[in-house]
Amino acid sequence: MAAARNTNSTQSGSGNVTEVKLSPLQQEVETLKKTIPFGPDALIESKKKQEYAYYELGKIYRLGLGENDKAIATFEKLLALFPATQYEAETLYLSYLASEGTPRQNEFKNRLFQKFPESYYVRLINRSSLTPLTAGAEAAAQNLYAQAYEAYQKGEYTNALTQTEQGLKQYAGNALEDKFALLKTMLVAKTENAEAYRKALTVFIDNYPSSNLVNMAKEMLTAAKGK
């Protein structure tokens, strides 16, 4: 295979093409130009890559290297450059963990709780401070869920919603918490509009990523988007 020539072609006014040999520095400039995004689509894609790079770097500092100060600085840079980033809730949570034992931990916790009160990460923090439920409380939660689901099947949606919310608050962290949460989402479908239902399903999927019900929720969301 012939080696690529380090030249640029130029065309004179008479139409003749002249090849100009590039210096090493000019060659580097031409190479760099090829990596610079031009046009709106290329710029958007470049920004997405930059956003993801900050997110991943912060996680590596925190989870891989245990360098908490660098993790926090990287996450703060991400939030400053991309205030609407989809990674905001997770970065606030990881910053909360990375700042353990410092005055800033409450700052990150408060920002997370205020902006993402229904998020999976808020639930993780709340669960860490919960006293494990007794066997009696778990049994009571199961009984309440059975009553709520029966009310749902009968079309008694207001009653079912009241019992579901009671189960989520009174028995937080119970073994059926994800079932209570999905039932609440199903009740949204009966009592609110389609957009609220789709949003509720998305929140459930985000809040319970390891639940056995996630695949069902994803199928429900796919079906809901088709309406």
Solvent accessible surface area in square Angstrom, and as a share of the most:
residue,aa,sasa,rsa
1,M,242,1.08
2,A,96,0.74
3,A,93,0.72
4,A,97,0.75
5,R,173,0.63
6,N,73,0.38
7,T,45,0.26
8,N,60,0.31
9,S,77,0.50
10,T,68,0.39
11,Q,130,0.58
12,S,53,0.34
13,G,92,0.88
14,S,92,0.59
15,G,37,0.36
16,N,97,0.50
17,V,98,0.56
18,T,75,0.44
19,E,83,0.37
20,V,71,0.41
21,K,157,0.67
22,L,22,0.11
23,S,47,0.30
24,P,111,0.70
25,L,125,0.62
26,Q,91,0.41
27,Q,49,0.22
28,E,98,0.44
29,V,66,0.38
30,E,53,0.24
31,T,83,0.48
32,L,99,0.49
33,K,104,0.44
34,K,174,0.74
35,T,98,0.57
36,I,87,0.44
37,P,43,0.27
38,F,148,0.62
39,G,38,0.37
40,P,102,0.64
41,D,115,0.59
42,A,37,0.29
43,L,89,0.44
44,I,98,0.50
45,E,85,0.38
46,S,43,0.28
47,K,113,0.48
48,K,117,0.49
49,K,133,0.56
50,Q,72,0.32
51,E,24,0.11
52,Y,109,0.41
53,A,57,0.44
54,Y,49,0.18
55,Y,18,0.07
56,E,51,0.23
57,L,72,0.36
58,G,0,0.00
59,K,47,0.20
60,I,89,0.45
61,Y,44,0.17
62,R,57,0.21
63,L,113,0.56
64,G,58,0.55
65,L,106,0.53
66,G,48,0.46
67,E,65,0.29
68,N,50,0.26
69,D,120,0.62
70,K,107,0.45
71,A,0,0.00
72,I,19,0.10
73,A,59,0.46
74,T,12,0.07
75,F,1,0.00
76,E,59,0.26
77,K,98,0.42
78,L,0,0.00
79,L,23,0.12
80,A,78,0.60
81,L,81,0.40
82,F,28,0.12
83,P,93,0.59
84,A,102,0.79
85,T,10,0.06
86,Q,149,0.66
87,Y,37,0.14
88,E,20,0.09
89,A,15,0.12
90,E,38,0.17
91,T,0,0.00
92,L,1,0.01
93,Y,33,0.12
94,L,9,0.04
95,S,2,0.01
96,Y,34,0.13
97,L,51,0.25
98,A,7,0.06
99,S,2,0.01
100,E,130,0.58
101,G,79,0.76
102,T,64,0.37
103,P,130,0.82
104,R,88,0.32
105,Q,37,0.17
106,N,100,0.51
107,E,68,0.30
108,F,1,0.00
109,K,66,0.28
110,N,76,0.39
111,R,87,0.32
112,L,0,0.00
113,F,55,0.23
114,Q,145,0.64
115,K,119,0.50
116,F,53,0.22
117,P,78,0.49
118,E,103,0.46
119,S,17,0.11
120,Y,48,0.18
121,Y,49,0.19
122,V,6,0.04
123,R,50,0.18
124,L,52,0.26
125,I,12,0.06
126,N,64,0.33
127,R,83,0.30
128,S,94,0.61
129,S,92,0.59
130,L,75,0.37
131,T,115,0.67
132,P,115,0.73
133,L,53,0.27
134,T,93,0.54
135,A,89,0.69
136,G,52,0.50
137,A,22,0.17
138,E,41,0.18
139,A,59,0.46
140,A,38,0.30
141,A,0,0.00
142,Q,93,0.41
143,N,87,0.45
144,L,17,0.09
145,Y,41,0.16
146,A,58,0.45
147,Q,76,0.34
148,A,0,0.00
149,Y,78,0.30
150,E,88,0.40
151,A,4,0.03
152,Y,36,0.14
153,Q,123,0.55
154,K,130,0.55
155,G,37,0.35
156,E,82,0.37
157,Y,61,0.23
158,T,111,0.65
159,N,71,0.37
160,A,0,0.00
161,L,51,0.25
162,T,83,0.48
163,Q,27,0.12
164,T,0,0.00
165,E,57,0.26
166,Q,75,0.33
167,G,0,0.00
168,L,23,0.12
169,K,162,0.69
170,Q,106,0.47
171,Y,26,0.10
172,A,35,0.27
173,G,37,0.36
174,N,6,0.03
175,A,76,0.59
176,L,33,0.16
177,E,11,0.05
178,D,30,0.15
179,K,83,0.35
180,F,0,0.00
181,A,11,0.08
182,L,7,0.03
183,L,2,0.01
184,K,70,0.30
185,T,8,0.04
186,M,40,0.18
187,L,1,0.00
188,V,20,0.11
189,A,43,0.33
190,K,105,0.44
191,T,73,0.42
192,E,103,0.46
193,N,100,0.51
194,A,52,0.41
195,E,105,0.47
196,A,26,0.20
197,Y,27,0.10
198,R,57,0.21
199,K,138,0.59
200,A,22,0.17
201,L,0,0.00
202,T,59,0.34
203,V,53,0.31
204,F,5,0.02
205,I,28,0.14
206,D,87,0.45
207,N,5,0.03
208,Y,14,0.05
209,P,70,0.44
210,S,104,0.67
211,S,20,0.13
212,N,148,0.76
213,L,29,0.14
214,V,13,0.07
215,N,107,0.55
216,M,98,0.44
217,A,0,0.00
218,K,100,0.43
219,E,121,0.54
220,M,39,0.17
221,L,22,0.11
222,T,98,0.57
223,A,64,0.49
224,A,3,0.02
225,K,134,0.57
226,G,70,0.67
227,K,181,0.77
